Amino acid sequence: MMARAFLLAAITAASIHLNAQTPAVEGLPDEAPRTGEVLTVDVSTNRVYFFRDGQLVKSSAAATGSDKVLRQGNKVWWFRTPRGRHTVVRKVKDPVWTKPDWAFIEEGKKVPPPDSPLRKEKGTMGRYALDLGDRVMIHGTNDPKSIGRRVSHGCIRLPNDMLSLLWKEIEVGTEVYIFESQPRLADNQGLNDLELTELR
């Protein structure tokens, strides 16, 4: 009995020691690296985290995709922030938003030709943008009340102070992990039955 009790105590102590070596870190999912710089986005809590060598540098509230669906004819737009691993492919100063078709449809306006100057909108995306590719960016906003909510068309909006820090500190090639700390089932509202056009 004594030997068994001693063995159980040893296993428990080893388990506690192991857990102490790899504690869970808020905002840093298991698949994200613990070395170098990394950005993470938790769409469950609408927060962005900036880590350096596994240590939190700064976190901030963010706006993420609304998960709403817009339909017109046989086209469907799903305004969802894409989960998974991404990288910063370029940095853009004073980004200009080229309004896609869905932006005009959403506003109840006629969709202009692709080369129309009506598609160019300055100031909407703030002063800086980190481009993750596939039409998804981390950028500023002219609507600060949207921060902390699920209201975007897929991009990640940040307040000026966090965006300015990232612009200075983040390099092209930096890894970005977008995840859900509290996974939920997405309501795809029959998206599989129609052509899905994921534009943001």
C-alpha positions as CSV (number, residue, x, y, z in Angstrom):
1,M,0.0,0.0,0.0
2,M,2.8,2.4,0.9
3,A,4.6,1.7,-2.4
4,R,1.4,2.4,-4.3
5,A,0.7,5.6,-2.4
6,F,4.3,6.8,-3.0
7,L,3.9,6.0,-6.8
8,L,0.7,8.0,-7.0
9,A,2.2,10.9,-5.2
10,A,5.2,10.8,-7.6
11,I,2.9,10.7,-10.7
12,T,0.9,13.7,-9.3
13,A,4.0,15.7,-8.6
14,A,5.4,15.0,-12.1
15,S,2.1,16.0,-13.6
16,I,2.0,19.3,-11.6
17,H,5.7,20.0,-12.6
18,L,4.8,19.3,-16.3
19,N,1.8,21.7,-16.2
20,A,3.9,24.3,-14.5
21,Q,6.4,24.1,-17.4
22,T,3.7,24.7,-20.1
23,P,1.1,26.9,-18.5
24,A,-1.9,28.0,-20.7
25,V,-1.4,31.6,-21.8
26,E,-4.4,33.8,-22.6
27,G,-4.5,34.7,-26.3
28,L,-1.7,32.2,-27.2
29,P,-3.2,29.0,-28.7
30,D,-1.2,25.8,-28.5
31,E,-0.3,25.8,-32.3
32,A,1.2,29.3,-32.1
33,P,5.0,29.5,-31.7
34,R,6.6,30.5,-28.4
35,T,9.7,32.2,-30.1
36,G,9.9,35.4,-32.1
37,E,7.0,37.7,-32.7
38,V,3.4,36.5,-33.3
39,L,0.0,38.1,-33.5
40,T,-3.1,36.2,-32.4
41,V,-6.8,37.1,-32.9
42,D,-9.4,35.6,-30.6
43,V,-12.7,36.0,-32.5
44,S,-14.6,34.6,-29.4
45,T,-13.6,37.6,-27.3
46,N,-12.8,40.1,-30.1
47,R,-9.2,40.7,-28.9
48,V,-5.8,40.9,-30.6
49,Y,-2.6,39.9,-28.8
50,F,1.0,40.7,-29.7
51,F,3.5,38.3,-28.3
52,R,7.3,38.3,-28.4
53,D,9.1,35.0,-27.4
54,G,5.9,33.8,-25.7
55,Q,5.5,37.0,-23.6
56,L,2.6,39.3,-24.0
57,V,3.7,42.8,-25.3
58,K,0.2,44.2,-25.7
59,S,-3.4,43.2,-26.3
60,S,-6.4,45.2,-27.5
61,A,-10.0,45.0,-28.2
62,A,-10.8,44.5,-31.9
63,A,-13.7,44.3,-34.3
64,T,-14.0,41.0,-36.2
65,G,-16.3,39.5,-38.8
66,S,-20.0,39.6,-38.2
67,D,-20.7,36.1,-39.7
68,K,-23.7,37.7,-41.5
69,V,-24.7,36.5,-44.9
70,L,-25.7,38.8,-47.8
71,R,-27.5,37.3,-50.9
72,Q,-28.2,38.6,-54.3
73,G,-29.4,36.2,-56.9
74,N,-27.2,33.2,-56.9
75,K,-24.3,35.0,-55.1
76,V,-23.7,34.8,-51.4
77,W,-21.2,36.8,-49.3
78,W,-20.3,35.4,-45.9
79,F,-18.7,38.1,-43.8
80,R,-16.5,35.9,-41.7
81,T,-13.0,36.4,-40.3
82,P,-11.0,33.3,-41.6
83,R,-9.6,31.1,-38.8
84,G,-6.2,29.5,-38.9
85,R,-2.6,30.4,-39.6
86,H,-1.8,33.5,-41.7
87,T,1.2,35.7,-42.3
88,V,1.6,39.4,-42.9
89,V,2.3,39.6,-46.6
90,R,2.7,43.4,-46.8
91,K,2.3,46.7,-44.8
92,V,0.2,49.5,-46.3
93,K,0.3,53.1,-45.2
94,D,-2.8,55.2,-45.7
95,P,-4.8,52.3,-47.3
96,V,-7.6,53.2,-49.7
97,W,-10.6,50.9,-49.7
98,T,-11.7,49.7,-53.1
99,K,-15.4,49.0,-52.5
100,P,-16.5,45.6,-53.8
101,D,-19.9,44.9,-55.2
102,W,-21.4,43.8,-51.9
103,A,-20.7,47.2,-50.3
104,F,-23.1,48.9,-52.8
105,I,-25.6,46.1,-52.6
106,E,-25.6,46.5,-48.8
107,E,-26.2,50.2,-49.1
108,G,-29.0,49.6,-51.6
109,K,-27.1,51.4,-54.4
110,K,-26.5,50.5,-58.0
111,V,-23.2,48.6,-58.5
112,P,-20.8,50.8,-60.6
113,P,-18.3,49.6,-63.2
114,P,-15.1,48.0,-61.8
115,D,-13.0,51.1,-62.7
116,S,-15.5,53.6,-61.3
117,P,-14.0,56.3,-59.0
118,L,-17.0,55.7,-56.7
119,R,-15.2,52.5,-55.6
120,K,-12.3,54.3,-54.0
121,E,-12.8,55.4,-50.4
122,K,-10.1,57.1,-48.3
123,G,-10.0,57.1,-44.5
124,T,-12.3,54.2,-43.9
125,M,-9.4,51.8,-43.0
126,G,-7.4,54.2,-40.8
127,R,-3.7,55.1,-41.3
128,Y,-2.2,51.6,-41.5
129,A,-3.0,48.1,-42.6
130,L,-1.3,44.8,-42.3
131,D,-2.4,42.7,-45.3
132,L,-2.9,38.9,-44.6
133,G,-3.8,38.2,-48.2
134,D,-7.1,36.9,-49.6
135,R,-8.6,40.3,-49.1
136,V,-8.2,40.2,-45.3
137,M,-6.4,42.9,-43.4
138,I,-5.7,44.1,-39.9
139,H,-6.4,47.8,-40.1
140,G,-7.8,50.9,-38.4
141,T,-11.3,52.3,-38.6
142,N,-13.2,55.5,-38.9
143,D,-15.9,53.9,-36.7
144,P,-14.3,53.5,-33.2
145,K,-17.6,52.4,-31.7
146,S,-17.2,49.2,-33.7
147,I,-14.2,48.1,-31.7
148,G,-14.9,45.1,-29.5
149,R,-17.8,43.8,-31.6
150,R,-18.5,41.4,-34.4
151,V,-19.4,43.9,-37.1
152,S,-16.8,43.8,-39.8
153,H,-17.0,42.1,-43.2
154,G,-14.1,39.8,-42.3
155,C,-11.2,42.2,-41.7
156,I,-9.9,42.9,-38.2
157,R,-10.2,46.5,-37.0
158,L,-8.0,47.9,-34.3
159,P,-7.9,51.2,-32.3
160,N,-5.2,53.7,-33.3
161,D,-2.8,53.0,-30.4
162,M,-2.6,49.3,-31.0
163,L,-2.4,49.7,-34.8
164,S,0.5,52.2,-34.5
165,L,2.4,49.8,-32.2
166,L,2.0,46.9,-34.6
167,W,3.0,49.1,-37.6
168,K,6.3,49.9,-35.9
169,E,7.0,46.4,-34.4
170,I,5.6,43.9,-36.9
171,E,7.6,42.9,-40.0
172,V,6.3,41.3,-43.2
173,G,6.3,37.5,-42.7
174,T,5.1,37.7,-39.1
175,E,2.7,34.9,-38.3
176,V,-0.9,35.6,-37.4
177,Y,-3.1,33.0,-35.7
178,I,-6.9,33.5,-35.8
179,F,-8.8,31.3,-33.4
180,E,-11.8,30.8,-31.2
181,S,-11.2,30.3,-27.5
182,Q,-14.9,29.4,-27.2
183,P,-15.7,27.6,-30.5
184,R,-19.3,27.9,-31.7
185,L,-21.1,26.4,-34.6
186,A,-21.4,28.8,-37.4
187,D,-24.9,29.2,-38.9
188,N,-24.1,28.8,-42.6
189,Q,-27.8,29.4,-43.5
190,G,-27.7,27.1,-46.5
191,L,-24.4,28.4,-48.0
192,N,-23.6,25.0,-49.4
193,D,-26.6,25.3,-51.7
194,L,-25.3,28.4,-53.4
195,E,-22.2,29.9,-54.9
196,L,-20.2,31.3,-52.0
197,T,-18.3,34.5,-52.8
198,E,-16.2,35.3,-49.7
199,L,-15.4,39.0,-50.2
200,R,-14.6,41.5,-47.6
